[in-house]
Amino acid sequence: MAKHVVELSPRAAEDLEALSPDVAARILKKLRTLEDAPFPRGDTVKILKGFDVPTYRLRIGDYRAVYRIREELLLVVVLRIIHRSELERALRDLA
């Protein structure tokens, strides 16, 4: 199976830059797993309701990555990387 490309949106890149280097490195490592499995098994990924385009949430410790998959392009686009306490507000901004 072909690998997907994981791409950060400009906002997700800003989110990542605002984090400490060790937290950012841990998040990037987890995002790289989406290259092989954009739909990982288990409870770390959840499809979010209320979006016209299928949108997913990946749990990474206390942080969440919100992303969409463009299967025809083998592309995973990370929209936001946020602390779990900010998730609801950020999702309202994306909807």
Helices and strands as residue ranges (DSSP letters): E 5-8, H 10-17, H 21-32, G 33-35, E 45-48, E 55-60, E 63-70, G 71-73, E 75-83, G 84-86, H 87-94
